């Protein structure tokens, strides 16, 4: 079975998808700033007046023979999302139901079910894990905010500590079913690191 990689907009690009295909793996991700060789502007112009939930699929073959797909998805009235994927990353014909949330002219929150290609639906469900990790590290643990600095190396180390603490917290939660918050876990972890016997 092939490996499948879901990349967020930081990693998703034609180059990433091509590299995955060359290594006999699958790839899917949203294209935002890394749009070299990707028809992002053309897709957005073409879909400008399309209805929410509609999508288009374009296929190309790279010079190395990999088949890639560019998908435009009309996420909302003013937002067209672009995705790049390899040939077998998921189906563009099979559908999933996605709930679009929006506000009416009076500020009421409304929900509308729209169909979207299965490959994008699977991306949204799989990539949520990345968002949950980032929320725990940046929104809850929030070391960068609590340890302000102008020193780039201290800032980088702070981020690494945040990554490692969040990863360890999630591993402990998985295996022990702990209900500790990440801040409670970080307090215990810091105490154990400071009051250990290994340096004695």
C-alpha positions as CSV (number, residue, x, y, z in Angstrom):
1,X,0.0,0.0,0.0
2,X,1.3,3.4,-0.9
3,X,2.0,6.1,1.6
4,X,-0.2,9.2,1.4
5,X,1.0,12.5,2.6
6,X,-1.2,15.5,3.5
7,X,0.7,18.7,3.4
8,X,-0.6,22.1,4.7
9,X,-0.2,25.2,2.6
10,X,3.4,25.6,3.8
11,X,4.4,22.4,2.0
12,X,1.8,21.9,-0.7
13,X,3.1,22.6,-4.2
14,X,3.6,21.1,-7.6
15,X,7.1,20.2,-6.6
16,X,6.0,18.4,-3.4
17,X,3.4,16.4,-5.3
18,X,5.9,15.5,-8.1
19,X,8.5,14.4,-5.5
20,X,5.9,12.2,-3.8
21,X,4.9,10.6,-7.1
22,X,8.5,9.9,-8.0
23,X,8.9,8.1,-4.7
24,X,5.8,6.0,-5.3
25,X,3.7,7.9,-2.7
26,X,0.5,9.9,-2.8
27,X,0.2,13.6,-1.9
28,X,-2.6,16.1,-1.4
29,X,-2.6,19.7,0.0
30,X,-3.9,23.2,-0.5
31,X,-1.9,25.5,-2.7
32,X,-1.6,29.1,-1.5
33,X,1.8,30.9,-1.8
34,X,3.8,28.0,-3.3
35,X,2.0,28.3,-6.7
36,X,4.9,28.0,-9.1
37,X,3.7,25.9,-12.2
38,X,0.2,25.8,-10.7
39,X,-2.7,27.6,-12.4
40,X,-4.0,29.2,-9.2
41,X,-4.9,32.6,-10.8
42,X,-6.6,31.0,-13.8
43,X,-8.7,28.8,-11.5
44,X,-9.7,31.7,-9.3
45,X,-10.7,33.8,-12.4
46,X,-12.6,31.0,-14.0
47,X,-14.6,30.2,-10.8
48,X,-15.2,33.8,-9.6
49,X,-18.9,33.7,-10.2
50,X,-19.5,29.9,-9.6
51,X,-21.7,28.8,-6.8
52,X,-20.5,27.7,-3.4
53,X,-19.6,24.0,-3.4
54,X,-18.7,23.8,-7.1
55,X,-15.3,22.6,-8.2
56,X,-13.2,22.0,-11.3
57,X,-10.4,19.4,-11.9
58,X,-7.4,19.8,-14.2
59,X,-5.0,17.1,-15.0
60,X,-1.4,17.4,-16.2
61,X,1.6,15.1,-16.8
62,X,5.0,16.2,-15.5
63,X,8.1,15.8,-17.6
64,X,9.0,12.8,-15.4
65,X,5.7,11.1,-16.3
66,X,3.8,11.7,-13.0
67,X,0.1,12.5,-13.3
68,X,-1.0,15.5,-11.1
69,X,-4.4,17.0,-10.5
70,X,-5.2,20.7,-9.8
71,X,-8.5,21.1,-8.1
72,X,-10.4,24.4,-7.6
73,X,-13.1,24.3,-4.9
74,X,-15.5,27.2,-4.3
75,X,-15.3,27.2,-0.6
76,X,-17.4,30.4,-0.1
77,X,-18.8,33.3,-2.1
78,X,-15.5,35.1,-2.1
79,X,-13.0,32.2,-1.6
80,X,-11.7,29.6,-4.1
81,X,-9.5,27.0,-2.6
82,X,-6.8,25.4,-4.8
83,X,-5.5,21.8,-4.2
84,X,-2.7,19.8,-5.7
85,X,-2.8,16.0,-5.6
86,X,-1.3,12.9,-7.2
87,X,-3.3,10.6,-9.3
88,X,-4.4,8.1,-6.6
89,X,-4.5,10.4,-3.6
90,X,-8.3,10.1,-3.7
91,X,-11.4,10.4,-5.9
92,X,-12.5,13.6,-7.6
93,X,-15.8,11.9,-8.6
94,X,-16.9,10.3,-5.3
95,X,-18.5,12.9,-3.1
96,X,-18.6,13.9,0.6
97,X,-20.9,16.2,2.4
98,X,-19.3,19.3,3.8
99,X,-21.0,21.9,6.1
100,X,-20.4,25.5,4.9
101,X,-21.0,28.0,7.8
102,X,-21.8,31.6,7.0
103,X,-23.7,34.6,8.3
104,X,-26.8,36.1,6.7
105,X,-27.4,39.9,6.4
106,X,-28.6,40.0,10.0
107,X,-25.6,38.3,11.5
108,X,-27.3,34.9,12.1
109,X,-25.1,31.9,11.7
110,X,-26.3,29.5,9.0
111,X,-25.2,26.1,7.8
112,X,-25.5,24.7,4.3
113,X,-24.5,21.2,3.2
114,X,-22.4,21.1,0.0
115,X,-20.9,18.2,-1.8
116,X,-17.2,18.2,-2.4
117,X,-14.7,15.7,-4.0
118,X,-13.8,12.9,-1.7
119,X,-10.0,13.7,-2.0
120,X,-10.7,17.2,-0.5
121,X,-13.0,15.8,2.2
122,X,-10.4,13.3,3.3
123,X,-7.8,16.1,3.3
124,X,-10.0,18.2,5.7
125,X,-10.5,15.3,8.0
126,X,-6.9,14.1,8.0
127,X,-5.3,17.6,8.1
128,X,-7.3,18.5,11.2
129,X,-4.7,16.7,13.2
130,X,-2.2,19.3,12.2
131,X,-4.5,22.1,13.3
132,X,-5.1,20.4,16.6
133,X,-1.4,20.1,17.3
134,X,-0.8,23.8,16.3
135,X,-3.7,24.9,18.5
136,X,-2.3,23.0,21.5
137,X,1.2,24.4,21.0
138,X,0.4,27.9,20.0
139,X,-3.0,28.6,21.5
140,X,-2.8,26.7,24.8
141,X,0.8,26.2,25.7
142,X,1.8,29.4,24.0
143,X,5.4,29.6,25.1
144,X,6.3,32.2,22.4
145,X,3.8,34.6,24.0
146,X,4.8,33.8,27.6
147,X,8.6,33.9,26.9
148,X,9.0,37.1,24.8
149,X,12.5,37.6,23.4
150,X,14.4,39.5,20.7
151,X,17.0,36.7,20.6
152,X,16.4,34.6,17.5
153,X,18.1,31.5,19.0
154,X,16.1,31.6,22.2
155,X,12.9,32.0,20.0
156,X,13.9,29.0,17.9
157,X,14.6,26.9,21.0
158,X,11.3,27.9,22.5
159,X,9.5,26.6,19.4
160,X,11.4,23.3,19.6
161,X,10.5,23.0,23.3
162,X,6.9,23.6,22.3
163,X,6.9,21.0,19.6
164,X,8.5,18.4,21.9
165,X,6.2,19.2,24.8
166,X,3.1,18.9,22.6
167,X,4.2,15.7,21.0
168,X,5.0,14.1,24.4
169,X,1.7,15.3,25.9
170,X,-0.2,13.7,23.0
171,X,1.8,10.4,23.3
172,X,1.1,10.3,27.1
173,X,-2.6,11.0,26.5
174,X,-2.9,8.3,23.9
175,X,-1.3,5.6,26.1
176,X,-2.5,6.5,29.5
177,X,-5.8,8.2,28.7
178,X,-4.7,11.2,30.8
179,X,-7.1,14.1,31.1
180,X,-4.4,16.6,32.0
181,X,-4.4,19.8,29.9
182,X,-1.2,20.6,28.1
183,X,-0.3,23.3,30.7
184,X,-0.8,20.8,33.5
185,X,1.4,18.3,31.7
186,X,4.0,21.0,31.0
187,X,4.2,21.9,34.7
188,X,4.8,18.2,35.7
189,X,7.3,17.8,32.8
190,X,9.3,20.9,33.8
191,X,9.3,19.8,37.5
192,X,10.6,16.3,36.5
193,X,13.3,17.9,34.2
194,X,14.5,20.2,36.9
195,X,14.3,17.8,39.9
196,X,15.9,14.7,38.2
197,X,18.7,12.6,39.5
198,X,20.5,12.2,36.2
199,X,22.8,15.2,36.6
200,X,23.9,14.2,40.1
